[in-house]
């Protein structure tokens, strides 16, 4: 665990420093593209069930969350800049700050909102929340087009709870049980390749 945390601190800190001009440019783009704050802050559940507020570049109109927490297909709430940021996953880059702060890891189960974590079976919740949540993992790679999957469902909320979430939880549990630093590096490279080749 100490090695993983050290890796997160060094890689996350270096990432923030090296990418800072790029992050500032994206922040300016978000601010000029639509009214509202640069960042989207939302409560997520972290290790041990501790809640924290995640950092993401805002990709939707300011009142989007009041109209639902799932993003489905060509969601009208997504801004022009947001469409590009979501497609390239650049909206996730501010989570490097969450990594440095210790709320997240570079690799780990994606942090969910409390109302979905409440749907986890008790034993699954304990296993998944035994590790820090991450910016990426195998589920994020395999289900990178999750929004399009939900767009084809008659009831996206039900489809998420009954089809998408159980599959994610399988990946999350396997990661929590078997993760290593080498596996984390593999996942990071696989994530980059997946985004570049989409």
N, CA and C atoms as an extended XYZ file, in Angstrom:
594
Properties=species:S:1:pos:R:3:atomname:S:1:resname:S:1:resid:I:1 pbc="F F F"
N         0.822       -1.202        0.000 N   UNK     1
C         0.000        0.000        0.000 CA  UNK     1
C         0.860        1.258        0.000 C   UNK     1
N         1.953        1.231        0.776 N   UNK     2
C         2.835        2.400        0.836 CA  UNK     2
C         3.445        2.688       -0.526 C   UNK     2
N         3.827        1.631       -1.259 N   UNK     3
C         4.415        1.804       -2.579 CA  UNK     3
C         3.379        2.381       -3.542 C   UNK     3
N         2.161        1.876       -3.469 N   UNK     4
C         1.090        2.374       -4.336 CA  UNK     4
C         0.818        3.853       -4.048 C   UNK     4
N         0.777        4.217       -2.778 N   UNK     5
C         0.509        5.617       -2.419 CA  UNK     5
C         1.654        6.528       -2.875 C   UNK     5
N         2.876        6.044       -2.736 N   UNK     6
C         4.030        6.818       -3.185 CA  UNK     6
C         3.982        7.009       -4.699 C   UNK     6
N         3.632        5.940       -5.412 N   UNK     7
C         3.499        6.021       -6.865 CA  UNK     7
C         2.433        7.047       -7.246 C   UNK     7
N         1.299        7.014       -6.542 N   UNK     8
C         0.221        7.972       -6.809 CA  UNK     8
C         0.677        9.407       -6.572 C   UNK     8
N         1.365        9.626       -5.464 N   UNK     9
C         1.825       10.975       -5.126 CA  UNK     9
C         2.800       11.518       -6.163 C   UNK     9
N         3.785       10.697       -6.520 N   UNK    10
C         4.809       11.139       -7.470 CA  UNK    10
C         4.207       11.334       -8.861 C   UNK    10
N         3.486       10.314       -9.345 N   UNK    11
C         2.914       10.388      -10.691 CA  UNK    11
C         1.822       11.460      -10.766 C   UNK    11
N         0.976       11.521       -9.740 N   UNK    12
C        -0.095       12.518       -9.729 CA  UNK    12
C         0.446       13.933       -9.638 C   UNK    12
N         1.439       14.133       -8.772 N   UNK    13
C         2.047       15.456       -8.625 CA  UNK    13
C         2.763       15.904       -9.886 C   UNK    13
N         3.530       14.983      -10.484 N   UNK    14
C         4.231       15.303      -11.732 CA  UNK    14
C         3.232       15.583      -12.854 C   UNK    14
N         2.143       14.810      -12.868 N   UNK    15
C         1.118       15.017      -13.879 CA  UNK    15
C         0.503       16.402      -13.781 C   UNK    15
N         0.207       16.824      -12.563 N   UNK    16
C        -0.364       18.157      -12.368 CA  UNK    16
C         0.597       19.249      -12.821 C   UNK    16
N         1.880       19.090      -12.474 N   UNK    17
C         2.870       20.100      -12.852 CA  UNK    17
C         3.072       20.166      -14.361 C   UNK    17
N         3.257       19.010      -14.975 N   UNK    18
C         3.528       18.969      -16.413 CA  UNK    18
C         2.322       19.400      -17.242 C   UNK    18
N         1.136       19.062      -16.761 N   UNK    19
C        -0.073       19.351      -17.527 CA  UNK    19
C        -0.704       20.698      -17.177 C   UNK    19
N        -0.126       21.417      -16.220 N   UNK    20
C        -0.766       22.642      -15.737 CA  UNK    20
C        -1.103       23.652      -16.848 C   UNK    20
N        -0.206       23.907      -17.837 N   UNK    21
C        -0.605       24.841      -18.913 CA  UNK    21
C        -1.808       24.320      -19.706 C   UNK    21
N        -1.825       23.019      -19.963 N   UNK    22
C        -2.921       22.385      -20.697 CA  UNK    22
C        -4.212       22.455      -19.888 C   UNK    22
N        -4.112       22.195      -18.587 N   UNK    23
C        -5.285       22.253      -17.710 CA  UNK    23
C        -5.857       23.665      -17.646 C   UNK    23
N        -4.976       24.655      -17.612 N   UNK    24
C        -5.428       26.047      -17.597 CA  UNK    24
C        -6.146       26.405      -18.900 C   UNK    24
N        -5.630       25.893      -20.005 N   UNK    25
C        -6.260       26.155      -21.308 CA  UNK    25
C        -7.653       25.531      -21.365 C   UNK    25
N        -7.783       24.307      -20.852 N   UNK    26
C        -9.097       23.654      -20.818 CA  UNK    26
C       -10.043       24.425      -19.907 C   UNK    26
N        -9.529       24.866      -18.748 N   UNK    27
C       -10.352       25.628      -17.811 CA  UNK    27
C       -10.904       26.892      -18.467 C   UNK    27
N       -10.059       27.571      -19.224 N   UNK    28
C       -10.489       28.789      -19.922 CA  UNK    28
C       -11.548       28.459      -20.967 C   UNK    28
N       -11.354       27.370      -21.687 N   UNK    29
C       -12.310       26.932      -22.705 CA  UNK    29
C       -13.681       26.639      -22.085 C   UNK    29
N       -13.676       25.913      -20.964 N   UNK    30
C       -14.928       25.584      -20.273 CA  UNK    30
C       -15.644       26.861      -19.833 C   UNK    30
N       -14.861       27.798      -19.304 N   UNK    31
C       -15.435       29.046      -18.778 CA  UNK    31
C       -16.035       29.897      -19.891 C   UNK    31
N       -15.375       29.941      -21.053 N   UNK    32
C       -15.851       30.753      -22.164 CA  UNK    32
C       -16.982       30.082      -22.950 C   UNK    32
N       -17.032       28.764      -22.887 N   UNK    33
C       -17.990       28.013      -23.696 CA  UNK    33
C       -19.421       28.116      -23.177 C   UNK    33
N       -19.597       28.162      -21.854 N   UNK    34
C       -20.953       28.213      -21.293 CA  UNK    34
C       -20.905       28.817      -19.896 C   UNK    34
N       -22.010       29.432      -19.469 N   UNK    35
C       -22.034       30.031      -18.128 CA  UNK    35
C       -21.889       28.974      -17.040 C   UNK    35
N       -21.169       29.338      -15.978 N   UNK    36
C       -21.024       28.417      -14.850 CA  UNK    36
C       -19.583       28.234      -14.439 C   UNK    36
N       -19.364       27.465      -13.396 N   UNK    37
C       -18.007       27.248      -12.886 CA  UNK    37
C       -17.187       26.352      -13.809 C   UNK    37
N       -15.886       26.403      -13.635 N   UNK    38
C       -14.985       25.555      -14.423 CA  UNK    38
C       -15.107       24.099      -13.987 C   UNK    38
N       -15.180       23.898      -12.669 N   UNK    39
C       -15.197       22.536      -12.142 CA  UNK    39
C       -16.595       22.064      -11.765 C   UNK    39
N       -16.789       20.769      -11.910 N   UNK    40
C       -17.984       20.092      -11.427 CA  UNK    40
C       -17.572       19.338      -10.174 C   UNK    40
N       -18.192       19.655       -9.058 N   UNK    41
C       -17.885       18.987       -7.794 CA  UNK    41
C       -19.097       18.178       -7.365 C   UNK    41
N       -18.890       16.925       -7.103 N   UNK    42
C       -19.992       16.039       -6.731 CA  UNK    42
C       -19.536       15.097       -5.623 C   UNK    42
N       -20.428       14.809       -4.704 N   UNK    43
C       -20.101       13.900       -3.602 CA  UNK    43
C       -20.002       12.478       -4.134 C   UNK    43
N       -18.889       11.834       -3.847 N   UNK    44
C       -18.681       10.429       -4.186 CA  UNK    44
C       -18.262        9.687       -2.919 C   UNK    44
N       -18.313        8.372       -2.981 N   UNK    45
C       -17.949        7.545       -1.823 CA  UNK    45
C       -16.568        6.961       -2.042 C   UNK    45
N       -15.676        7.200       -1.082 N   UNK    46
C       -14.301        6.731       -1.185 CA  UNK    46
C       -14.007        5.546       -0.287 C   UNK    46
N       -12.733        5.316       -0.051 N   UNK    47
C       -12.298        4.171        0.747 CA  UNK    47
C       -12.912        4.217        2.142 C   UNK    47
N       -13.373        3.071        2.594 N   UNK    48
C       -13.962        2.985        3.924 CA  UNK    48
C       -15.320        3.649        4.035 C   UNK    48
N       -15.916        4.004        2.884 N   UNK    49
C       -17.224        4.648        2.899 CA  UNK    49
C       -17.183        6.136        3.186 C   UNK    49
N       -15.971        6.712        3.222 N   UNK    50
C       -15.828        8.150        3.493 CA  UNK    50
C       -16.184        8.941        2.233 C   UNK    50
N       -17.057        9.908        2.388 N   UNK    51
C       -17.472       10.721        1.247 CA  UNK    51
C       -16.475       11.850        0.979 C   UNK    51
N       -16.320       12.195       -0.280 N   UNK    52
C       -15.471       13.322       -0.683 CA  UNK    52
C       -16.087       13.964       -1.911 C   UNK    52
N       -15.607       15.145       -2.254 N   UNK    53
C       -16.126       15.851       -3.426 CA  UNK    53
C       -15.100       15.763       -4.560 C   UNK    53
N       -15.482       15.077       -5.620 N   UNK    54
C       -14.587       14.827       -6.741 CA  UNK    54
C       -14.414       16.090       -7.584 C   UNK    54
N       -13.254       16.215       -8.240 N   UNK    55
C       -12.989       17.326       -9.165 CA  UNK    55
C       -13.073       16.814      -10.602 C   UNK    55
N       -13.898       17.469      -11.411 N   UNK    56
C       -13.948       17.195      -12.848 CA  UNK    56
C       -14.170       18.526      -13.557 C   UNK    56
N       -13.713       18.621      -14.802 N   UNK    57
C       -14.090       19.790      -15.580 CA  UNK    57
C       -15.588       19.700      -15.861 C   UNK    57
N       -16.272       20.822      -15.734 N   UNK    58
C       -17.717       20.828      -15.972 CA  UNK    58
C       -17.986       20.602      -17.462 C   UNK    58
N       -18.855       19.646      -17.752 N   UNK    59
C       -19.187       19.318      -19.137 CA  UNK    59
C       -20.668       19.508      -19.439 C   UNK    59
N       -21.426       19.956      -18.445 N   UNK    60
C       -22.869       20.132      -18.621 CA  UNK    60
C       -23.301       21.523      -18.167 C   UNK    60
N       -24.533       21.862      -18.490 N   UNK    61
C       -25.103       23.122      -18.005 CA  UNK    61
C       -25.200       23.062      -16.482 C   UNK    61
N       -25.276       24.218      -15.851 N   UNK    62
C       -25.142       24.284      -14.394 CA  UNK    62
C       -26.230       23.560      -13.618 C   UNK    62
N       -27.430       23.415      -14.157 N   UNK    63
C       -28.516       22.768      -13.418 CA  UNK    63
C       -28.709       21.305      -13.824 C   UNK    63
N       -27.701       20.732      -14.459 N   UNK    64
C       -27.837       19.390      -15.036 CA  UNK    64
C       -28.176       18.318      -14.005 C   UNK    64
N       -27.538       18.373      -12.844 N   UNK    65
C       -27.722       17.293      -11.866 CA  UNK    65
C       -29.139       17.241      -11.326 C   UNK    65
N       -29.834       18.374      -11.337 N   UNK    66
C       -31.222       18.408      -10.871 CA  UNK    66
C       -32.132       17.594      -11.792 C   UNK    66
N       -31.645       17.325      -13.021 N   UNK    67
C       -32.436       16.572      -14.002 CA  UNK    67
C       -31.953       15.126      -14.147 C   UNK    67
N       -31.195       14.661      -13.156 N   UNK    68
C       -30.752       13.264      -13.170 CA  UNK    68
C       -29.239       13.138      -13.139 C   UNK    68
N       -28.753       12.028      -12.543 N   UNK    69
C       -27.311       11.831      -12.397 CA  UNK    69
C       -26.710       10.942      -13.475 C   UNK    69
N       -27.553       10.300      -14.266 N   UNK    70
C       -27.045        9.486      -15.371 CA  UNK    70
C       -26.968       10.312      -16.636 C   UNK    70
N       -25.920       10.089      -17.414 N   UNK    71
C       -25.789       10.716      -18.727 CA  UNK    71
C       -26.090        9.658      -19.774 C   UNK    71
N       -27.064        9.954      -20.623 N   UNK    72
C       -27.535        8.950      -21.575 CA  UNK    72
C       -27.405        9.460      -23.001 C   UNK    72
N       -26.626        8.731      -23.823 N   UNK    73
C       -26.504        9.049      -25.243 CA  UNK    73
C       -26.110       10.494      -25.501 C   UNK    73
N       -26.762       11.100      -26.498 N   UNK    74
C       -26.489       12.498      -26.865 CA  UNK    74
C       -27.288       13.411      -25.937 C   UNK    74
N       -26.908       13.450      -24.685 N   UNK    75
C       -27.610       14.204      -23.648 CA  UNK    75
C       -27.573       15.698      -23.971 C   UNK    75
N       -28.750       16.331      -24.000 N   UNK    76
C       -28.849       17.750      -24.356 CA  UNK    76
C       -28.213       18.657      -23.311 C   UNK    76
N       -27.957       18.128      -22.123 N   UNK    77
C       -27.356       18.939      -21.057 CA  UNK    77
C       -25.857       19.155      -21.270 C   UNK    77
N       -25.240       18.338      -22.114 N   UNK    78
C       -23.798       18.419      -22.343 CA  UNK    78
C       -23.477       19.645      -23.203 C   UNK    78
N       -22.474       20.407      -22.791 N   UNK    79
C       -22.066       21.615      -23.521 CA  UNK    79
C       -21.230       21.243      -24.749 C   UNK    79
N       -20.948       22.242      -25.585 N   UNK    80
C       -20.112       21.986      -26.762 CA  UNK    80
C       -18.721       21.521      -26.351 C   UNK    80
N       -18.106       22.231      -25.425 N   UNK    81
C       -16.797       21.808      -24.923 CA  UNK    81
C       -16.908       20.459      -24.231 C   UNK    81
N       -18.017       20.275      -23.520 N   UNK    82
C       -18.224       19.031      -22.785 CA  UNK    82
C       -18.232       17.800      -23.661 C   UNK    82
N       -18.774       17.928      -24.872 N   UNK    83
C       -18.801       16.776      -25.780 CA  UNK    83
C       -17.387       16.303      -26.103 C   UNK    83
N       -16.493       17.254      -26.349 N   UNK    84
C       -15.101       16.905      -26.659 CA  UNK    84
C       -14.400       16.355      -25.419 C   UNK    84
N       -14.598       17.014      -24.294 N   UNK    85
C       -13.931       16.597      -23.055 CA  UNK    85
C       -14.370       15.200      -22.632 C   UNK    85
N       -15.645       14.897      -22.802 N   UNK    86
C       -16.133       13.564      -22.436 CA  UNK    86
C       -15.609       12.495      -23.393 C   UNK    86
N       -15.605       12.809      -24.675 N   UNK    87
C       -15.143       11.838      -25.679 CA  UNK    87
C       -13.683       11.466      -25.447 C   UNK    87
N       -12.874       12.452      -25.081 N   UNK    88
C       -11.439       12.236      -24.884 CA  UNK    88
C       -11.074       11.928      -23.431 C   UNK    88
N       -12.076       11.991      -22.540 N   UNK    89
C       -11.881       11.767      -21.100 CA  UNK    89
C       -11.019       12.843      -20.442 C   UNK    89
N       -10.843       13.973      -21.121 N   UNK    90
C       -10.044       15.056      -20.539 CA  UNK    90
C       -10.745       15.699      -19.346 C   UNK    90
N       -12.063       15.523      -19.246 N   UNK    91
C       -12.781       16.067      -18.097 CA  UNK    91
C       -12.365       15.416      -16.789 C   UNK    91
N       -11.712       14.255      -16.876 N   UNK    92
C       -11.292       13.520      -15.676 CA  UNK    92
C        -9.942       14.001      -15.119 C   UNK    92
N        -9.188       14.774      -15.901 N   UNK    93
C        -7.836       15.153      -15.487 CA  UNK    93
C        -7.745       15.878      -14.139 C   UNK    93
N        -8.709       16.740      -13.771 N   UNK    94
C        -8.608       17.388      -12.451 CA  UNK    94
C        -8.599       16.409      -11.276 C   UNK    94
N        -8.962       15.155      -11.533 N   UNK    95
C        -8.928       14.167      -10.457 CA  UNK    95
C        -7.494       13.856      -10.014 C   UNK    95
N        -6.514       14.312      -10.786 N   UNK    96
C        -5.130       14.204      -10.319 CA  UNK    96
C        -4.982       14.935       -8.986 C   UNK    96
N        -5.742       16.009       -8.796 N   UNK    97
C        -5.731       16.717       -7.516 CA  UNK    97
C        -6.292       15.831       -6.411 C   UNK    97
N        -7.350       15.088       -6.699 N   UNK    98
C        -7.918       14.166       -5.719 CA  UNK    98
C        -6.929       13.054       -5.362 C   UNK    98
N        -6.116       12.664       -6.350 N   UNK    99
C        -5.080       11.651       -6.101 CA  UNK    99
C        -4.033       12.198       -5.137 C   UNK    99
N        -3.553       13.397       -5.402 N   UNK   100
C        -2.540       14.009       -4.534 CA  UNK   100
C        -3.090       14.225       -3.120 C   UNK   100
N        -4.353       14.613       -3.025 N   UNK   101
C        -4.975       14.845       -1.714 CA  UNK   101
C        -5.223       13.545       -0.949 C   UNK   101
N        -5.197       12.419       -1.643 N   UNK   102
C        -5.370       11.132       -0.973 CA  UNK   102
C        -6.777       10.583       -1.001 C   UNK   102
N        -7.701       11.288       -1.659 N   UNK   103
C        -9.070       10.786       -1.759 CA  UNK   103
C        -9.195        9.707       -2.824 C   UNK   103
N        -8.290        9.753       -3.818 N   UNK   104
C        -8.341        8.801       -4.918 CA  UNK   104
C        -6.948        8.264       -5.223 C   UNK   104
N        -6.927        7.254       -6.075 N   UNK   105
C        -5.689        6.682       -6.599 CA  UNK   105
C        -5.728        6.845       -8.114 C   UNK   105
N        -4.592        6.704       -8.767 N   UNK   106
C        -4.599        6.737      -10.229 CA  UNK   106
C        -5.439        5.590      -10.776 C   UNK   106
N        -5.321        4.427      -10.151 N   UNK   107
C        -6.056        3.241      -10.596 CA  UNK   107
C        -6.844        2.668       -9.432 C   UNK   107
N        -8.080        2.311       -9.694 N   UNK   108
C        -8.935        1.731       -8.670 CA  UNK   108
C       -10.376        1.767       -9.133 C   UNK   108
N       -11.284        1.165       -8.393 N   UNK   109
C       -12.703        1.215       -8.760 CA  UNK   109
C       -13.185        2.659       -8.868 C   UNK   109
N       -13.965        2.962       -9.880 N   UNK   110
C       -14.484        4.317      -10.034 CA  UNK   110
C       -15.391        4.658       -8.856 C   UNK   110
N       -15.241        5.858       -8.292 N   UNK   111
C       -16.083        6.231       -7.150 CA  UNK   111
C       -17.507        6.556       -7.587 C   UNK   111
N       -18.465        5.984       -6.899 N   UNK   112
C       -19.874        6.203       -7.230 CA  UNK   112
C       -20.500        7.228       -6.294 C   UNK   112
N       -21.668        7.723       -6.679 N   UNK   113
C       -22.445        8.611       -5.813 CA  UNK   113
C       -23.087        7.755       -4.718 C   UNK   113
N       -23.396        8.348       -3.564 N   UNK   114
C       -23.925        7.567       -2.431 CA  UNK   114
C       -25.151        6.730       -2.755 C   UNK   114
N       -26.058        7.243       -3.589 N   UNK   115
C       -27.302        6.486       -3.806 CA  UNK   115
C       -27.070        5.196       -4.591 C   UNK   115
N       -26.016        5.137       -5.401 N   UNK   116
C       -25.711        3.884       -6.088 CA  UNK   116
C       -24.902        2.950       -5.193 C   UNK   116
N       -24.027        3.507       -4.371 N   UNK   117
C       -23.277        2.675       -3.420 CA  UNK   117
C       -24.245        1.987       -2.461 C   UNK   117
N       -25.335        2.651       -2.139 N   UNK   118
C       -26.342        2.072       -1.251 CA  UNK   118
C       -26.977        0.819       -1.854 C   UNK   118
N       -26.857        0.651       -3.186 N   UNK   119
C       -27.418       -0.526       -3.859 CA  UNK   119
C       -26.456       -1.719       -3.844 C   UNK   119
N       -25.200       -1.505       -3.455 N   UNK   120
C       -24.239       -2.608       -3.419 CA  UNK   120
C       -24.659       -3.614       -2.339 C   UNK   120
N       -24.585       -4.911       -2.613 N   UNK   121
C       -24.741       -5.886       -1.530 CA  UNK   121
C       -23.675       -5.622       -0.460 C   UNK   121
N       -23.997       -5.882        0.800 N   UNK   122
C       -23.121       -5.508        1.922 CA  UNK   122
C       -21.703       -6.065        1.770 C   UNK   122
N       -21.580       -7.348        1.390 N   UNK   123
C       -20.251       -7.945        1.274 CA  UNK   123
C       -19.465       -7.327        0.117 C   UNK   123
N       -20.161       -7.010       -0.969 N   UNK   124
C       -19.520       -6.380       -2.125 CA  UNK   124
C       -19.063       -4.971       -1.760 C   UNK   124
N       -19.908       -4.241       -1.054 N   UNK   125
C       -19.566       -2.871       -0.642 CA  UNK   125
C       -18.293       -2.874        0.200 C   UNK   125
N       -18.195       -3.826        1.101 N   UNK   126
C       -17.009       -3.895        1.971 CA  UNK   126
C       -15.748       -4.128        1.163 C   UNK   126
N       -15.812       -5.040        0.186 N   UNK   127
C       -14.631       -5.342       -0.633 CA  UNK   127
C       -14.257       -4.158       -1.517 C   UNK   127
N       -15.238       -3.598       -2.214 N   UNK   128
C       -14.962       -2.507       -3.153 CA  UNK   128
C       -14.424       -1.270       -2.441 C   UNK   128
N       -14.977       -0.970       -1.282 N   UNK   129
C       -14.562        0.229       -0.546 CA  UNK   129
C       -13.339       -0.009        0.341 C   UNK   129
N       -12.718       -1.171        0.190 N   UNK   130
C       -11.500       -1.449        0.967 CA  UNK   130
C       -10.272       -0.814        0.319 C   UNK   130
N       -10.422       -0.315       -0.908 N   UNK   131
C        -9.314        0.335       -1.618 CA  UNK   131
C        -9.738        1.741       -2.030 C   UNK   131
N        -8.749        2.592       -2.280 N   UNK   132
C        -9.066        3.933       -2.777 CA  UNK   132
C        -9.696        3.838       -4.168 C   UNK   132
N       -10.696        4.653       -4.442 N   UNK   133
C       -11.238        4.692       -5.798 CA  UNK   133
C       -10.213        5.296       -6.743 C   UNK   133
N       -10.369        5.028       -8.028 N   UNK   134
C        -9.360        5.481       -8.984 CA  UNK   134
C        -9.927        6.283      -10.134 C   UNK   134
N        -9.006        6.901      -10.873 N   UNK   135
C        -9.378        7.636      -12.084 CA  UNK   135
C        -9.763        6.659      -13.193 C   UNK   135
N        -9.094        5.512      -13.211 N   UNK   136
C        -9.384        4.509      -14.237 CA  UNK   136
C        -9.247        3.109      -13.662 C   UNK   136
N        -9.818        2.144      -14.364 N   UNK   137
C        -9.709        0.723      -14.008 CA  UNK   137
C       -10.171       -0.083      -15.219 C   UNK   137
N       -10.191       -1.420      -15.102 N   UNK   138
C       -10.590       -2.238      -16.248 CA  UNK   138
C       -12.037       -1.975      -16.652 C   UNK   138
N       -12.913       -1.709      -15.679 N   UNK   139
C       -14.315       -1.425      -16.007 CA  UNK   139
C       -14.428       -0.156      -16.848 C   UNK   139
N       -13.643        0.863      -16.516 N   UNK   140
C       -13.673        2.117      -17.277 CA  UNK   140
C       -13.246        1.895      -18.725 C   UNK   140
N       -12.294        0.988      -18.909 N   UNK   141
C       -11.795        0.691      -20.253 CA  UNK   141
C       -12.811       -0.131      -21.039 C   UNK   141
N       -13.317       -1.194      -20.418 N   UNK   142
C       -14.251       -2.091      -21.099 CA  UNK   142
C       -15.594       -1.413      -21.390 C   UNK   142
N       -15.992       -0.474      -20.532 N   UNK   143
C       -17.310        0.150      -20.659 CA  UNK   143
C       -17.170        1.644      -20.950 C   UNK   143
N       -16.203        1.996      -21.784 N   UNK   144
C       -15.912        3.399      -22.058 CA  UNK   144
C       -17.086        4.106      -22.752 C   UNK   144
N       -17.938        3.348      -23.449 N   UNK   145
C       -19.096        3.924      -24.126 CA  UNK   145
C       -20.397        3.596      -23.387 C   UNK   145
N       -20.334        3.604      -22.089 N   UNK   146
C       -21.481        3.276      -21.238 CA  UNK   146
C       -22.708        4.137      -21.559 C   UNK   146
N       -22.494        5.415      -21.839 N   UNK   147
C       -23.625        6.316      -22.136 CA  UNK   147
C       -24.421        5.839      -23.350 C   UNK   147
N       -23.713        5.318      -24.351 N   UNK   148
C       -24.394        4.833      -25.548 CA  UNK   148
C       -25.175        3.559      -25.250 C   UNK   148
N       -24.645        2.740      -24.336 N   UNK   149
C       -25.352        1.516      -23.924 CA  UNK   149
C       -26.676        1.890      -23.266 C   UNK   149
N       -26.623        2.862      -22.369 N   UNK   150
C       -27.824        3.288      -21.653 CA  UNK   150
C       -28.825        3.965      -22.581 C   UNK   150
N       -28.311        4.611      -23.635 N   UNK   151
C       -29.202        5.311      -24.569 CA  UNK   151
C       -30.155        4.349      -25.261 C   UNK   151
N       -29.755        3.090      -25.401 N   UNK   152
C       -30.600        2.112      -26.072 CA  UNK   152
C       -31.599        1.433      -25.165 C   UNK   152
N       -31.604        1.799      -23.884 N   UNK   153
C       -32.507        1.160      -22.922 CA  UNK   153
C       -33.796        1.949      -22.772 C   UNK   153
N       -34.911        1.240      -22.575 N   UNK   154
C       -36.193        1.901      -22.341 CA  UNK   154
C       -36.179        2.654      -21.018 C   UNK   154
N       -35.512        2.066      -20.026 N   UNK   155
C       -35.404        2.680      -18.698 CA  UNK   155
C       -33.919        2.712      -18.325 C   UNK   155
N       -33.202        3.802      -18.643 N   UNK   156
C       -31.757        3.866      -18.395 CA  UNK   156
C       -31.372        3.634      -16.933 C   UNK   156
N       -32.146        4.171      -16.010 N   UNK   157
C       -31.841        3.980      -14.589 CA  UNK   157
C       -31.878        2.508      -14.207 C   UNK   157
N       -32.895        1.820      -14.646 N   UNK   158
C       -33.019        0.389      -14.363 CA  UNK   158
C       -31.907       -0.397      -15.050 C   UNK   158
N       -31.614       -0.021      -16.302 N   UNK   159
C       -30.549       -0.697      -17.041 CA  UNK   159
C       -29.211       -0.522      -16.326 C   UNK   159
N       -28.984        0.668      -15.785 N   UNK   160
C       -27.733        0.904      -15.064 CA  UNK   160
C       -27.642        0.008      -13.836 C   UNK   160
N       -28.719       -0.027      -13.065 N   UNK   161
C       -28.708       -0.802      -11.817 CA  UNK   161
C       -28.678       -2.312      -12.056 C   UNK   161
N       -29.336       -2.772      -13.107 N   UNK   162
C       -29.477       -4.216      -13.317 CA  UNK   162
C       -28.450       -4.817      -14.272 C   UNK   162
N       -27.898       -3.980      -15.190 N   UNK   163
C       -26.955       -4.523      -16.168 CA  UNK   163
C       -25.550       -3.952      -16.035 C   UNK   163
N       -25.455       -2.621      -15.993 N   UNK   164
C       -24.143       -1.978      -16.004 CA  UNK   164
C       -23.449       -2.085      -14.652 C   UNK   164
N       -24.134       -1.709      -13.588 N   UNK   165
C       -23.509       -1.701      -12.270 CA  UNK   165
C       -23.017       -3.075      -11.819 C   UNK   165
N       -23.798       -4.148      -11.983 N   UNK   166
C       -23.281       -5.468      -11.587 CA  UNK   166
C       -21.995       -5.858      -12.313 C   UNK   166
N       -21.911       -5.497      -13.614 N   UNK   167
C       -20.685       -5.807      -14.363 CA  UNK   167
C       -19.509       -5.003      -13.828 C   UNK   167
N       -19.759       -3.721      -13.519 N   UNK   168
C       -18.705       -2.898      -12.928 CA  UNK   168
C       -18.244       -3.480      -11.603 C   UNK   168
N       -19.192       -3.908      -10.783 N   UNK   169
C       -18.845       -4.435       -9.459 CA  UNK   169
C       -17.994       -5.691       -9.546 C   UNK   169
N       -18.211       -6.495      -10.579 N   UNK   170
C       -17.354       -7.676      -10.788 CA  UNK   170
C       -15.906       -7.252      -11.008 C   UNK   170
N       -15.709       -6.259      -11.869 N   UNK   171
C       -14.359       -5.740      -12.107 CA  UNK   171
C       -13.777       -5.143      -10.825 C   UNK   171
N       -14.584       -4.354      -10.121 N   UNK   172
C       -14.108       -3.692       -8.904 CA  UNK   172
C       -13.639       -4.709       -7.863 C   UNK   172
N       -14.420       -5.779       -7.682 N   UNK   173
C       -14.062       -6.783       -6.678 CA  UNK   173
C       -12.780       -7.511       -7.044 C   UNK   173
N       -12.638       -7.830       -8.336 N   UNK   174
C       -11.417       -8.511       -8.763 CA  UNK   174
C       -10.201       -7.616       -8.544 C   UNK   174
N       -10.355       -6.327       -8.829 N   UNK   175
C        -9.241       -5.406       -8.620 CA  UNK   175
C        -8.894       -5.326       -7.137 C   UNK   175
N        -9.883       -5.174       -6.290 N   UNK   176
C        -9.645       -5.040       -4.850 CA  UNK   176
C        -8.928       -6.267       -4.288 C   UNK   176
N        -9.199       -7.434       -4.877 N   UNK   177
C        -8.626       -8.682       -4.364 CA  UNK   177
C        -7.226       -8.967       -4.907 C   UNK   177
N        -6.900       -8.453       -6.083 N   UNK   178
C        -5.662       -8.910       -6.734 CA  UNK   178
C        -4.719       -7.803       -7.200 C   UNK   178
N        -5.035       -6.543       -6.940 N   UNK   179
C        -4.256       -5.456       -7.555 CA  UNK   179
C        -2.788       -5.447       -7.120 C   UNK   179
N        -1.946       -5.061       -8.071 N   UNK   180
C        -0.513       -4.875       -7.835 CA  UNK   180
C        -0.079       -3.609       -8.557 C   UNK   180
N         1.100       -3.109       -8.258 N   UNK   181
C         1.603       -1.925       -8.932 CA  UNK   181
C         1.798       -2.193      -10.424 C   UNK   181
N         2.274       -3.377      -10.765 N   UNK   182
C         2.444       -3.733      -12.184 CA  UNK   182
C         1.105       -3.723      -12.909 C   UNK   182
N         0.069       -4.225      -12.247 N   UNK   183
C        -1.262       -4.221      -12.841 CA  UNK   183
C        -1.756       -2.788      -13.037 C   UNK   183
N        -1.469       -1.915      -12.072 N   UNK   184
C        -1.857       -0.512      -12.199 CA  UNK   184
C        -1.211        0.128      -13.429 C   UNK   184
N         0.057       -0.156      -13.636 N   UNK   185
C         0.761        0.402      -14.793 CA  UNK   185
C         0.151       -0.117      -16.089 C   UNK   185
N        -0.180       -1.405      -16.119 N   UNK   186
C        -0.840       -1.983      -17.298 CA  UNK   186
C        -2.162       -1.282      -17.584 C   UNK   186
N        -2.944       -1.025      -16.540 N   UNK   187
C        -4.245       -0.382      -16.701 CA  UNK   187
C        -4.075        1.048      -17.199 C   UNK   187
N        -3.075        1.756      -16.679 N   UNK   188
C        -2.833        3.133      -17.129 CA  UNK   188
C        -2.495        3.172      -18.619 C   UNK   188
N        -1.615        2.276      -19.059 N   UNK   189
C        -1.254        2.243      -20.476 CA  UNK   189
C        -2.441        1.808      -21.337 C   UNK   189
N        -3.218        0.823      -20.851 N   UNK   190
C        -4.390        0.362      -21.593 CA  UNK   190
C        -5.430        1.474      -21.726 C   UNK   190
N        -5.542        2.308      -20.698 N   UNK   191
C        -6.477        3.434      -20.733 CA  UNK   191
C        -6.073        4.437      -21.805 C   UNK   191
N        -4.793        4.765      -21.832 N   UNK   192
C        -4.298        5.732      -22.822 CA  UNK   192
C        -4.518        5.202      -24.234 C   UNK   192
N        -4.190        3.932      -24.446 N   UNK   193
C        -4.360        3.331      -25.767 CA  UNK   193
C        -5.832        3.324      -26.177 C   UNK   193
N        -6.715        3.007      -25.232 N   UNK   194
C        -8.153        2.951      -25.525 CA  UNK   194
C        -8.679        4.332      -25.932 C   UNK   194
N        -8.250        5.364      -25.221 N   UNK   195
C        -8.721        6.719      -25.516 CA  UNK   195
C        -8.207        7.186      -26.877 C   UNK   195
N        -6.939        6.914      -27.157 N   UNK   196
C        -6.316        7.354      -28.412 CA  UNK   196
C        -6.912        6.644      -29.614 C   UNK   196
N        -7.298        5.380      -29.441 N   UNK   197
C        -7.768        4.590      -30.583 CA  UNK   197
C        -9.282        4.528      -30.716 C   UNK   197
N       -10.027        5.268      -29.926 N   UNK   198
C       -11.492        5.246      -30.014 CA  UNK   198
C       -11.978        5.735      -31.379 C   UNK   198
